């Protein structure tokens, strides 16, 4: 069922402002290598996921997938964080921007340390997220289950504002956001 993976959300946000902020943010390449040592990677993935972990570990396209985390102090970002907390309670939420360049393939993975996330796609044409156990799901603004194996293949530049939720399961967050 699609709702086990993605819950579409009708949140108010200012796309133009988010796009402007995404322009100001300083990006650095996101590679699994910069985040986890080989030992940490072994600890966090069980045997069945090992192949996937290897793939993820070797994602090291220096310019294709970028993360920007300097988003504190922006009113629109703070507002969206506060809105989410008003729905979910006191959770650890980390606002981030991502840019995935045209034709870059982000291989199958589960997000590291992130249970679920509210994703807002800021580009006009949005590539779908592809779940191993479901297939393609198109969305614009949605709660995403980041602990189900997924990948993203995009043929346009993909700009994403993401509120990473570190400590609440997808199912719990989804039911609270629906109300
Ligand atoms: Fe992901």
Backbone and ligand atoms as CSV (ligand in chain L), in Angstrom:
chain,resi,resn,atom,element,x,y,z
A,1,UNK,N,N,0.839,-1.195,0.000
A,1,UNK,CA,C,0.000,0.000,0.000
A,1,UNK,C,C,0.877,1.249,0.000
A,2,UNK,N,N,0.555,2.181,-0.877
A,2,UNK,CA,C,1.405,3.376,-1.008
A,2,UNK,C,C,1.617,4.086,0.330
A,3,UNK,N,N,0.574,4.119,1.165
A,3,UNK,CA,C,0.673,4.888,2.411
A,3,UNK,C,C,1.643,4.275,3.422
A,4,UNK,N,N,2.121,3.051,3.178
A,4,UNK,CA,C,3.183,2.504,4.024
A,4,UNK,C,C,4.533,3.150,3.719
A,5,UNK,N,N,4.598,3.817,2.581
A,5,UNK,CA,C,5.865,4.391,2.125
A,5,UNK,C,C,5.840,5.919,2.113
A,6,UNK,N,N,4.741,6.471,1.604
A,6,UNK,CA,C,4.639,7.921,1.419
A,6,UNK,C,C,3.249,8.386,1.855
A,7,UNK,N,N,3.217,9.460,2.637
A,7,UNK,CA,C,1.944,10.098,2.993
A,7,UNK,C,C,1.953,11.512,2.440
A,8,UNK,N,N,1.099,11.766,1.471
A,8,UNK,CA,C,1.055,13.099,0.866
A,8,UNK,C,C,0.531,14.104,1.894
A,9,UNK,N,N,1.161,15.296,1.922
A,9,UNK,CA,C,0.802,16.300,2.925
A,9,UNK,C,C,0.368,17.596,2.260
A,10,UNK,N,N,-0.576,18.223,2.924
A,10,UNK,CA,C,-1.082,19.494,2.427
A,10,UNK,C,C,-0.622,20.607,3.378
A,11,UNK,N,N,0.687,20.831,3.395
A,11,UNK,CA,C,1.262,21.827,4.300
A,11,UNK,C,C,1.434,23.126,3.536
A,12,UNK,N,N,1.186,24.243,4.238
A,12,UNK,CA,C,1.434,25.528,3.573
A,12,UNK,C,C,2.912,25.873,3.667
A,13,UNK,N,N,3.506,26.210,2.534
A,13,UNK,CA,C,4.899,26.655,2.546
A,13,UNK,C,C,5.103,27.615,1.392
A,14,UNK,N,N,6.130,28.448,1.531
A,14,UNK,CA,C,6.420,29.423,0.495
A,14,UNK,C,C,7.564,28.888,-0.378
A,15,UNK,N,N,7.190,28.366,-1.529
A,15,UNK,CA,C,8.175,27.721,-2.392
A,15,UNK,C,C,9.254,28.695,-2.872
A,16,UNK,N,N,8.835,29.925,-3.200
A,16,UNK,CA,C,9.818,30.909,-3.683
A,16,UNK,C,C,10.857,31.213,-2.616
A,17,UNK,N,N,10.390,31.367,-1.383
A,17,UNK,CA,C,11.321,31.661,-0.285
A,17,UNK,C,C,12.258,30.470,-0.053
A,18,UNK,N,N,11.707,29.276,-0.064
A,18,UNK,CA,C,12.559,28.090,0.129
A,18,UNK,C,C,13.600,27.976,-0.986
A,19,UNK,N,N,13.182,28.299,-2.188
A,19,UNK,CA,C,14.134,28.262,-3.313
A,19,UNK,C,C,15.239,29.302,-3.128
A,20,UNK,N,N,14.858,30.490,-2.626
A,20,UNK,CA,C,15.863,31.526,-2.386
A,20,UNK,C,C,16.851,31.079,-1.315
A,21,UNK,N,N,16.314,30.463,-0.265
A,21,UNK,CA,C,17.200,29.967,0.804
A,21,UNK,C,C,18.125,28.885,0.243
A,22,UNK,N,N,17.554,28.021,-0.588
A,22,UNK,CA,C,18.379,26.930,-1.143
A,22,UNK,C,C,19.547,27.488,-1.968
A,23,UNK,N,N,19.357,28.670,-2.508
A,23,UNK,CA,C,20.440,29.340,-3.252
A,23,UNK,C,C,21.534,29.865,-2.331
A,24,UNK,N,N,21.152,30.215,-1.112
A,24,UNK,CA,C,22.119,30.823,-0.184
A,24,UNK,C,C,22.889,29.783,0.626
A,25,UNK,N,N,22.312,28.600,0.703
A,25,UNK,CA,C,22.911,27.557,1.533
A,25,UNK,C,C,24.240,27.111,0.937
A,26,UNK,N,N,25.170,26.808,1.824
A,26,UNK,CA,C,26.459,26.271,1.351
A,26,UNK,C,C,26.357,24.756,1.269
A,27,UNK,N,N,26.662,24.236,0.103
A,27,UNK,CA,C,26.531,22.802,-0.110
A,27,UNK,C,C,27.879,22.108,-0.040
A,28,UNK,N,N,27.821,20.870,0.399
A,28,UNK,CA,C,29.006,20.019,0.282
A,28,UNK,C,C,28.548,18.673,-0.274
A,29,UNK,N,N,29.442,17.952,-0.900
A,29,UNK,CA,C,29.036,16.673,-1.471
A,29,UNK,C,C,28.545,15.736,-0.390
A,30,UNK,N,N,27.427,15.083,-0.653
A,30,UNK,CA,C,26.978,14.035,0.242
A,30,UNK,C,C,27.530,12.730,-0.270
A,31,UNK,N,N,28.405,12.128,0.501
A,31,UNK,CA,C,28.840,10.773,0.165
A,31,UNK,C,C,28.764,9.965,1.439
A,32,UNK,N,N,28.384,8.720,1.314
A,32,UNK,CA,C,28.316,7.859,2.489
A,32,UNK,C,C,29.681,7.832,3.169
A,33,UNK,N,N,30.716,7.943,2.352
A,33,UNK,CA,C,32.084,7.896,2.870
A,33,UNK,C,C,32.372,9.012,3.868
A,34,UNK,N,N,31.834,10.202,3.603
A,34,UNK,CA,C,32.146,11.319,4.482
A,34,UNK,C,C,31.397,11.193,5.802
A,35,UNK,N,N,30.433,10.310,5.859
A,35,UNK,CA,C,29.582,10.234,7.043
A,35,UNK,C,C,29.868,9.020,7.914
A,36,UNK,N,N,30.211,7.901,7.324
A,36,UNK,CA,C,30.374,6.673,8.097
A,36,UNK,C,C,31.702,6.007,7.776
A,37,UNK,N,N,32.342,5.487,8.809
A,37,UNK,CA,C,33.513,4.656,8.559
A,37,UNK,C,C,33.020,3.285,8.117
A,38,UNK,N,N,33.924,2.493,7.584
A,38,UNK,CA,C,33.540,1.159,7.119
A,38,UNK,C,C,33.013,0.324,8.299
A,39,UNK,N,N,33.615,0.537,9.442
A,39,UNK,CA,C,33.215,-0.195,10.653
A,39,UNK,C,C,31.794,0.178,11.086
A,40,UNK,N,N,31.516,1.484,11.064
A,40,UNK,CA,C,30.173,1.951,11.422
A,40,UNK,C,C,29.137,1.380,10.459
A,41,UNK,N,N,29.519,1.338,9.194
A,41,UNK,CA,C,28.610,0.818,8.182
A,41,UNK,C,C,28.301,-0.653,8.456
A,42,UNK,N,N,29.326,-1.407,8.828
A,42,UNK,CA,C,29.138,-2.838,9.144
A,42,UNK,C,C,28.201,-3.000,10.341
A,43,UNK,N,N,28.374,-2.141,11.321
A,43,UNK,CA,C,27.545,-2.212,12.526
A,43,UNK,C,C,26.074,-1.963,12.233
A,44,UNK,N,N,25.821,-1.083,11.308
A,44,UNK,CA,C,24.436,-0.630,11.143
A,44,UNK,C,C,23.615,-1.424,10.149
A,45,UNK,N,N,24.273,-2.191,9.322
A,45,UNK,CA,C,23.520,-2.963,8.341
A,45,UNK,C,C,23.681,-4.451,8.637
A,46,UNK,N,N,22.571,-5.164,8.609
A,46,UNK,CA,C,22.696,-6.602,8.830
A,46,UNK,C,C,23.108,-7.272,7.517
A,47,UNK,N,N,23.217,-8.602,7.567
A,47,UNK,CA,C,23.767,-9.308,6.413
A,47,UNK,C,C,22.949,-9.113,5.149
A,48,UNK,N,N,21.621,-9.153,5.311
A,48,UNK,CA,C,20.766,-9.058,4.131
A,48,UNK,C,C,20.933,-7.706,3.431
A,49,UNK,N,N,21.354,-6.719,4.191
A,49,UNK,CA,C,21.486,-5.376,3.617
A,49,UNK,C,C,22.909,-5.076,3.161
A,50,UNK,N,N,23.779,-6.055,3.303
A,50,UNK,CA,C,25.196,-5.764,3.110
A,50,UNK,C,C,25.531,-5.282,1.689
A,51,UNK,N,N,24.892,-5.946,0.730
A,51,UNK,CA,C,25.138,-5.567,-0.657
A,51,UNK,C,C,24.734,-4.114,-0.892
A,52,UNK,N,N,23.565,-3.799,-0.346
A,52,UNK,CA,C,23.048,-2.448,-0.465
A,52,UNK,C,C,23.975,-1.454,0.238
A,53,UNK,N,N,24.442,-1.845,1.433
A,53,UNK,CA,C,25.330,-0.979,2.191
A,53,UNK,C,C,26.610,-0.697,1.416
A,54,UNK,N,N,27.107,-1.720,0.757
A,54,UNK,CA,C,28.317,-1.545,-0.049
A,54,UNK,C,C,28.093,-0.514,-1.147
A,55,UNK,N,N,26.973,-0.671,-1.809
A,55,UNK,CA,C,26.636,0.270,-2.878
A,55,UNK,C,C,26.574,1.684,-2.344
A,56,UNK,N,N,25.866,1.802,-1.219
A,56,UNK,CA,C,25.689,3.101,-0.613
A,56,UNK,C,C,27.033,3.686,-0.183
A,57,UNK,N,N,27.825,2.822,0.407
A,57,UNK,CA,C,29.137,3.230,0.890
A,57,UNK,C,C,29.986,3.796,-0.240
A,58,UNK,N,N,29.806,3.206,-1.400
A,58,UNK,CA,C,30.635,3.645,-2.513
A,58,UNK,C,C,30.002,4.749,-3.346
A,59,UNK,N,N,28.936,5.328,-2.806
A,59,UNK,CA,C,28.411,6.503,-3.505
A,59,UNK,C,C,29.347,7.663,-3.231
A,60,UNK,N,N,30.141,8.001,-4.201
A,60,UNK,CA,C,31.116,9.066,-3.948
A,60,UNK,C,C,31.247,9.999,-5.139
A,61,UNK,N,N,30.132,10.201,-5.832
A,61,UNK,CA,C,30.103,11.184,-6.894
A,61,UNK,C,C,30.227,12.563,-6.235
A,62,UNK,N,N,31.380,13.182,-6.390
A,62,UNK,CA,C,31.704,14.390,-5.622
A,62,UNK,C,C,30.767,15.568,-5.910
A,63,UNK,N,N,30.200,15.581,-7.087
A,63,UNK,CA,C,29.422,16.769,-7.465
A,63,UNK,C,C,27.963,16.502,-7.767
A,64,UNK,N,N,27.568,15.247,-7.650
A,64,UNK,CA,C,26.239,14.900,-8.134
A,64,UNK,C,C,25.126,14.990,-7.109
A,65,UNK,N,N,25.500,14.866,-5.828
A,65,UNK,CA,C,24.483,14.822,-4.778
A,65,UNK,C,C,25.009,15.657,-3.621
A,66,UNK,N,N,24.352,16.781,-3.379
A,66,UNK,CA,C,24.898,17.771,-2.454
A,66,UNK,C,C,23.948,17.995,-1.284
A,67,UNK,N,N,24.529,18.247,-0.104
A,67,UNK,CA,C,23.721,18.532,1.083
A,67,UNK,C,C,24.096,19.899,1.637
A,68,UNK,N,N,23.078,20.645,2.035
A,68,UNK,CA,C,23.301,21.944,2.670
A,68,UNK,C,C,22.582,21.980,4.000
A,69,UNK,N,N,23.328,22.204,5.072
A,69,UNK,CA,C,22.712,22.102,6.399
A,69,UNK,C,C,22.622,23.435,7.139
A,70,UNK,N,N,23.143,24.485,6.545
A,70,UNK,CA,C,23.187,25.772,7.245
A,70,UNK,C,C,21.859,26.496,7.085
A,71,UNK,N,N,20.834,25.943,7.685
A,71,UNK,CA,C,19.535,26.556,7.441
A,71,UNK,C,C,18.896,27.131,8.704
A,72,UNK,N,N,19.706,27.321,9.744
A,72,UNK,CA,C,19.155,27.952,10.952
A,72,UNK,C,C,19.017,29.456,10.725
A,73,UNK,N,N,18.037,30.042,11.359
A,73,UNK,CA,C,17.890,31.489,11.267
A,73,UNK,C,C,17.016,31.946,10.117
A,74,UNK,N,N,16.529,31.041,9.325
A,74,UNK,CA,C,15.603,31.419,8.264
A,74,UNK,C,C,14.171,31.228,8.766
A,75,UNK,N,N,13.405,32.309,8.680
A,75,UNK,CA,C,12.066,32.315,9.252
A,75,UNK,C,C,11.181,31.201,8.683
A,76,UNK,N,N,11.202,31.051,7.370
A,76,UNK,CA,C,10.327,30.058,6.744
A,76,UNK,C,C,10.725,28.635,7.180
A,77,UNK,N,N,12.020,28.423,7.332
A,77,UNK,CA,C,12.500,27.114,7.798
A,77,UNK,C,C,12.052,26.889,9.241
A,78,UNK,N,N,12.253,27.899,10.094
A,78,UNK,CA,C,11.855,27.767,11.505
A,78,UNK,C,C,10.361,27.529,11.639
A,79,UNK,N,N,9.595,28.228,10.821
A,79,UNK,CA,C,8.143,28.078,10.863
A,79,UNK,C,C,7.739,26.630,10.545
A,80,UNK,N,N,8.378,26.059,9.528
A,80,UNK,CA,C,8.041,24.685,9.144
A,80,UNK,C,C,8.483,23.675,10.207
A,81,UNK,N,N,9.612,23.952,10.860
A,81,UNK,CA,C,10.060,23.089,11.952
A,81,UNK,C,C,9.052,23.162,13.101
A,82,UNK,N,N,8.636,24.384,13.447
A,82,UNK,CA,C,7.689,24.562,14.563
A,82,UNK,C,C,6.336,23.930,14.242
A,83,UNK,N,N,5.885,24.100,13.010
A,83,UNK,CA,C,4.621,23.486,12.592
A,83,UNK,C,C,4.694,21.961,12.782
A,84,UNK,N,N,5.805,21.386,12.340
A,84,UNK,CA,C,5.957,19.930,12.433
A,84,UNK,C,C,5.971,19.483,13.891
A,85,UNK,N,N,6.670,20.264,14.736
A,85,UNK,CA,C,6.696,19.924,16.166
A,85,UNK,C,C,5.313,20.043,16.796
A,86,UNK,N,N,4.523,20.995,16.317
A,86,UNK,CA,C,3.174,21.159,16.870
A,86,UNK,C,C,2.319,19.927,16.561
A,87,UNK,N,N,2.652,19.231,15.495
A,87,UNK,CA,C,1.910,18.021,15.127
A,87,UNK,C,C,2.494,16.769,15.785
A,88,UNK,N,N,3.827,16.718,15.845
A,88,UNK,CA,C,4.490,15.468,16.257
A,88,UNK,C,C,4.900,15.446,17.715
A,89,UNK,N,N,4.981,16.625,18.346
A,89,UNK,CA,C,5.536,16.690,19.694
A,89,UNK,C,C,7.012,17.022,19.612
A,90,UNK,N,N,7.716,16.798,20.731
A,90,UNK,CA,C,9.102,17.247,20.807
A,90,UNK,C,C,10.041,16.215,20.166
A,91,UNK,N,N,10.162,16.291,18.853
A,91,UNK,CA,C,11.033,15.357,18.144
A,91,UNK,C,C,12.282,16.087,17.653
A,92,UNK,N,N,13.292,15.304,17.322
A,92,UNK,CA,C,14.543,15.857,16.783
A,92,UNK,C,C,14.379,16.035,15.273
A,93,UNK,N,N,14.235,17.290,14.846
A,93,UNK,CA,C,14.004,17.583,13.424
A,93,UNK,C,C,15.196,18.357,12.874
A,94,UNK,N,N,15.734,17.913,11.769
A,94,UNK,CA,C,16.888,18.607,11.177
A,94,UNK,C,C,16.571,19.064,9.757
A,95,UNK,N,N,16.461,20.376,9.577
A,95,UNK,CA,C,16.164,20.889,8.236
A,95,UNK,C,C,17.406,20.890,7.354
A,96,UNK,N,N,17.241,20.414,6.137
A,96,UNK,CA,C,18.371,20.326,5.207
A,96,UNK,C,C,17.884,20.565,3.789
A,97,UNK,N,N,18.790,21.039,2.974
A,97,UNK,CA,C,18.519,21.091,1.541
A,97,UNK,C,C,19.393,20.055,0.839
A,98,UNK,N,N,18.849,19.489,-0.215
A,98,UNK,CA,C,19.649,18.594,-1.054
A,98,UNK,C,C,19.511,19.018,-2.508
A,99,UNK,N,N,20.577,18.899,-3.228
A,99,UNK,CA,C,20.518,19.077,-4.677
A,99,UNK,C,C,21.066,17.810,-5.327
A,100,UNK,N,N,20.234,17.233,-6.155
A,100,UNK,CA,C,20.664,16.051,-6.922
A,100,UNK,C,C,20.731,16.495,-8.380
A,101,UNK,N,N,21.919,16.453,-8.919
A,101,UNK,CA,C,22.100,16.953,-10.280
A,101,UNK,C,C,21.427,16.042,-11.302
A,102,UNK,N,N,21.164,16.644,-12.441
A,102,UNK,CA,C,20.551,15.927,-13.564
A,102,UNK,C,C,21.303,14.624,-13.872
A,103,UNK,N,N,20.542,13.574,-14.104
A,103,UNK,CA,C,21.074,12.267,-14.492
A,103,UNK,C,C,21.950,11.579,-13.437
A,104,UNK,N,N,21.875,12.080,-12.197
A,104,UNK,CA,C,22.610,11.393,-11.129
A,104,UNK,C,C,21.687,10.375,-10.471
A,105,UNK,N,N,22.208,9.193,-10.269
A,105,UNK,CA,C,21.433,8.117,-9.676
A,105,UNK,C,C,21.850,7.938,-8.220
A,106,UNK,N,N,20.909,8.137,-7.313
A,106,UNK,CA,C,21.185,7.851,-5.906
A,106,UNK,C,C,20.762,6.410,-5.654
A,107,UNK,N,N,21.721,5.534,-5.392
A,107,UNK,CA,C,21.426,4.092,-5.362
A,107,UNK,C,C,20.585,3.680,-4.158
A,108,UNK,N,N,20.122,2.443,-4.218
A,108,UNK,CA,C,19.265,1.917,-3.150
A,108,UNK,C,C,19.903,2.068,-1.780
A,109,UNK,N,N,19.130,2.571,-0.856
A,109,UNK,CA,C,19.630,2.750,0.509
A,109,UNK,C,C,18.469,2.944,1.466
A,110,UNK,N,N,18.758,2.812,2.754
A,110,UNK,CA,C,17.891,3.344,3.802
A,110,UNK,C,C,18.650,4.525,4.378
A,111,UNK,N,N,17.939,5.602,4.725
A,111,UNK,CA,C,18.645,6.762,5.267
A,111,UNK,C,C,19.322,6.396,6.586
A,112,UNK,N,N,20.469,6.973,6.803
A,112,UNK,CA,C,21.231,6.667,8.006
A,112,UNK,C,C,20.836,7.629,9.118
A,113,UNK,N,N,20.272,7.093,10.178
A,113,UNK,CA,C,19.934,7.926,11.328
A,113,UNK,C,C,18.622,8.686,11.212
A,114,UNK,N,N,17.962,8.595,10.066
A,114,UNK,CA,C,16.705,9.311,9.859
A,114,UNK,C,C,15.564,8.304,9.754
A,115,UNK,N,N,14.608,8.389,10.647
A,115,UNK,CA,C,13.481,7.445,10.617
A,115,UNK,C,C,12.531,7.747,9.459
A,116,UNK,N,N,12.226,9.041,9.334
A,116,UNK,CA,C,11.318,9.466,8.267
A,116,UNK,C,C,11.590,10.941,8.004
A,117,UNK,N,N,10.953,11.506,7.008
A,117,UNK,CA,C,11.256,12.895,6.674
A,117,UNK,C,C,10.092,13.522,5.937
A,118,UNK,N,N,9.908,14.813,6.196
A,118,UNK,CA,C,8.984,15.566,5.358
A,118,UNK,C,C,9.825,16.136,4.220
A,119,UNK,N,N,9.485,15.747,3.021
A,119,UNK,CA,C,10.209,16.214,1.839
A,119,UNK,C,C,9.342,17.192,1.056
A,120,UNK,N,N,9.936,18.308,0.686
A,120,UNK,CA,C,9.257,19.255,-0.200
A,120,UNK,C,C,10.141,19.423,-1.430
A,121,UNK,N,N,9.617,19.027,-2.569
A,121,UNK,CA,C,10.408,19.147,-3.798
A,121,UNK,C,C,10.213,20.531,-4.391
A,122,UNK,N,N,11.340,21.184,-4.674
A,122,UNK,CA,C,11.277,22.581,-5.094
A,122,UNK,C,C,11.485,22.758,-6.597
A,123,UNK,N,N,11.741,21.663,-7.282
A,123,UNK,CA,C,11.893,21.786,-8.735
A,123,UNK,C,C,10.526,21.584,-9.387
A,124,UNK,N,N,10.391,22.058,-10.610
A,124,UNK,CA,C,9.102,21.958,-11.290
A,124,UNK,C,C,8.755,20.519,-11.650
A,125,UNK,N,N,9.667,19.878,-12.355
A,125,UNK,CA,C,9.428,18.485,-12.710
A,125,UNK,C,C,10.093,17.617,-11.664
A,126,UNK,N,N,9.303,16.818,-11.005
A,126,UNK,CA,C,9.855,16.050,-9.893
A,126,UNK,C,C,9.941,14.573,-10.246
A,127,UNK,N,N,11.147,14.056,-10.202
A,127,UNK,CA,C,11.327,12.614,-10.399
A,127,UNK,C,C,10.702,11.880,-9.215
A,128,UNK,N,N,10.239,10.666,-9.429
A,128,UNK,CA,C,9.651,9.910,-8.317
A,128,UNK,C,C,10.726,9.323,-7.409
A,129,UNK,N,N,10.307,8.955,-6.201
A,129,UNK,CA,C,11.140,8.113,-5.353
A,129,UNK,C,C,10.755,6.673,-5.704
A,130,UNK,N,N,11.754,5.801,-5.767
A,130,UNK,CA,C,11.470,4.417,-6.150
A,130,UNK,C,C,11.770,3.490,-4.972
A,131,UNK,N,N,10.727,2.846,-4.475
A,131,UNK,CA,C,10.900,1.902,-3.366
A,131,UNK,C,C,11.087,0.498,-3.912
A,132,UNK,N,N,12.041,-0.203,-3.324
A,132,UNK,CA,C,12.319,-1.582,-3.728
A,132,UNK,C,C,11.057,-2.443,-3.640
A,133,UNK,N,N,10.269,-2.243,-2.593
A,133,UNK,CA,C,9.095,-3.098,-2.383
A,133,UNK,C,C,7.782,-2.466,-2.829
A,134,UNK,N,N,7.864,-1.386,-3.578
A,134,UNK,CA,C,6.609,-0.781,-4.051
A,134,UNK,C,C,6.703,-0.249,-5.478
A,135,UNK,N,N,7.826,0.394,-5.793
A,135,UNK,CA,C,7.954,1.013,-7.110
A,135,UNK,C,C,7.942,2.529,-7.007
A,136,UNK,N,N,7.613,3.185,-8.114
A,136,UNK,CA,C,7.689,4.648,-8.182
A,136,UNK,C,C,6.548,5.318,-7.426
A,137,UNK,N,N,6.877,6.377,-6.702
A,137,UNK,CA,C,5.834,7.228,-6.119
A,137,UNK,C,C,6.199,8.687,-6.408
A,138,UNK,N,N,5.294,9.367,-7.083
A,138,UNK,CA,C,5.477,10.798,-7.342
A,138,UNK,C,C,4.858,11.591,-6.205
A,139,UNK,N,N,5.536,12.663,-5.800
A,139,UNK,CA,C,4.964,13.529,-4.766
A,139,UNK,C,C,5.569,14.917,-4.906
A,140,UNK,N,N,4.957,15.856,-4.213
A,140,UNK,CA,C,5.478,17.220,-4.163
A,140,UNK,C,C,5.861,17.571,-2.730
A,141,UNK,N,N,4.955,17.254,-1.815
A,141,UNK,CA,C,5.196,17.489,-0.391
A,141,UNK,C,C,4.638,16.286,0.349
A,142,UNK,N,N,5.492,15.569,1.062
A,142,UNK,CA,C,5.023,14.320,1.665
A,142,UNK,C,C,5.922,13.880,2.812
A,143,UNK,N,N,5.335,13.078,3.691
A,143,UNK,CA,C,6.134,12.350,4.674
A,143,UNK,C,C,6.622,11.074,3.992
A,144,UNK,N,N,7.928,10.860,4.100
A,144,UNK,CA,C,8.583,9.771,3.379
A,144,UNK,C,C,9.116,8.753,4.384
A,145,UNK,N,N,8.863,7.502,4.130
A,145,UNK,CA,C,9.466,6.460,4.960
A,145,UNK,C,C,10.891,6.215,4.476
A,146,UNK,N,N,11.865,6.681,5.270
A,146,UNK,CA,C,13.266,6.592,4.833
A,146,UNK,C,C,13.930,5.305,5.322
A,147,UNK,N,N,13.155,4.480,6.048
A,147,UNK,CA,C,13.689,3.194,6.511
A,147,UNK,C,C,13.229,2.026,5.648
A,148,UNK,N,N,12.528,2.332,4.559
A,148,UNK,CA,C,12.272,1.335,3.514
A,148,UNK,C,C,13.275,1.622,2.398
A,149,UNK,N,N,13.821,0.570,1.832
A,149,UNK,CA,C,14.869,0.740,0.820
A,149,UNK,C,C,14.345,1.513,-0.398
A,150,UNK,N,N,15.095,2.545,-0.759
A,150,UNK,CA,C,14.653,3.390,-1.873
A,150,UNK,C,C,15.833,3.920,-2.667
A,151,UNK,N,N,15.534,4.377,-3.869
A,151,UNK,CA,C,16.532,5.039,-4.697
A,151,UNK,C,C,15.842,6.169,-5.471
A,152,UNK,N,N,16.639,7.053,-6.042
A,152,UNK,CA,C,16.075,8.144,-6.845
A,152,UNK,C,C,16.924,8.333,-8.088
A,153,UNK,N,N,16.249,8.289,-9.199
A,153,UNK,CA,C,16.908,8.508,-10.478
A,153,UNK,C,C,16.248,9.722,-11.117
A,154,UNK,N,N,17.004,10.744,-11.410
A,154,UNK,CA,C,16.353,11.947,-11.927
A,154,UNK,C,C,17.001,12.423,-13.227
A,155,UNK,N,N,16.178,12.840,-14.158
A,155,UNK,CA,C,16.733,13.366,-15.416
A,155,UNK,C,C,16.643,14.893,-15.455
A,156,UNK,N,N,16.233,15.484,-14.327
A,156,UNK,CA,C,16.321,16.942,-14.182
A,156,UNK,C,C,16.985,17.236,-12.842
A,157,UNK,N,N,17.509,18.449,-12.687
A,157,UNK,CA,C,18.077,18.788,-11.386
A,157,UNK,C,C,16.962,18.745,-10.334
A,158,UNK,N,N,17.241,18.114,-9.209
A,158,UNK,CA,C,16.219,17.910,-8.193
A,158,UNK,C,C,16.636,18.659,-6.929
A,159,UNK,N,N,15.817,19.657,-6.564
A,159,UNK,CA,C,16.115,20.451,-5.371
A,159,UNK,C,C,15.094,20.085,-4.306
A,160,UNK,N,N,15.607,19.700,-3.163
A,160,UNK,CA,C,14.752,19.146,-2.120
A,160,UNK,C,C,14.968,19.864,-0.800
A,161,UNK,N,N,13.886,20.295,-0.183
A,161,UNK,CA,C,13.940,20.737,1.208
A,161,UNK,C,C,13.422,19.588,2.054
A,162,UNK,N,N,14.221,19.207,3.028
A,162,UNK,CA,C,13.908,18.007,3.800
A,162,UNK,C,C,13.948,18.306,5.285
A,163,UNK,N,N,12.890,17.942,5.973
A,163,UNK,CA,C,12.899,17.994,7.429
A,163,UNK,C,C,13.118,16.566,7.903
A,164,UNK,N,N,14.355,16.267,8.243
A,164,UNK,CA,C,14.683,14.906,8.686
A,164,UNK,C,C,14.195,14.706,10.109
A,165,UNK,N,N,13.452,13.644,10.330
A,165,UNK,CA,C,12.938,13.323,11.660
A,165,UNK,C,C,13.726,12.126,12.166
A,166,UNK,N,N,14.507,12.388,13.227
A,166,UNK,CA,C,15.514,11.421,13.633
A,166,UNK,C,C,14.973,10.345,14.577
A,167,UNK,N,N,13.910,10.665,15.305
A,167,UNK,CA,C,13.550,9.792,16.422
A,167,UNK,C,C,12.061,9.478,16.530
A,168,UNK,N,N,11.376,9.469,15.412
A,168,UNK,CA,C,9.980,9.007,15.430
A,168,UNK,C,C,9.721,8.152,14.195
A,169,UNK,N,N,9.136,6.979,14.441
A,169,UNK,CA,C,8.879,6.051,13.331
A,169,UNK,C,C,7.896,6.655,12.336
A,170,UNK,N,N,8.053,6.233,11.094
A,170,UNK,CA,C,7.181,6.710,10.012
A,170,UNK,C,C,5.704,6.551,10.364
A,171,UNK,N,N,5.319,5.386,10.844
A,171,UNK,CA,C,3.897,5.095,11.087
A,171,UNK,C,C,3.315,6.068,12.108
A,172,UNK,N,N,4.078,6.330,13.171
A,172,UNK,CA,C,3.612,7.246,14.217
A,172,UNK,C,C,3.479,8.659,13.667
A,173,UNK,N,N,4.524,9.099,12.966
A,173,UNK,CA,C,4.514,10.454,12.409
A,173,UNK,C,C,3.365,10.608,11.404
A,174,UNK,N,N,3.159,9.584,10.594
A,174,UNK,CA,C,2.111,9.647,9.579
A,174,UNK,C,C,0.742,9.805,10.226
A,175,UNK,N,N,0.501,9.042,11.281
A,175,UNK,CA,C,-0.831,9.127,11.898
A,175,UNK,C,C,-1.024,10.479,12.581
A,176,UNK,N,N,0.045,11.046,13.150
A,176,UNK,CA,C,-0.100,12.357,13.788
A,176,UNK,C,C,-0.263,13.481,12.762
A,177,UNK,N,N,0.380,13.334,11.634
A,177,UNK,CA,C,0.286,14.395,10.608
A,177,UNK,C,C,-1.058,14.357,9.877
A,178,UNK,N,N,-1.682,13.190,9.877
A,178,UNK,CA,C,-2.993,13.087,9.208
A,178,UNK,C,C,-4.067,13.822,9.986
A,179,UNK,N,N,-3.849,13.987,11.295
A,179,UNK,CA,C,-4.880,14.649,12.132
A,179,UNK,C,C,-4.676,16.147,12.223
L,1,LIG,FE,FE,17.156,8.555,1.086
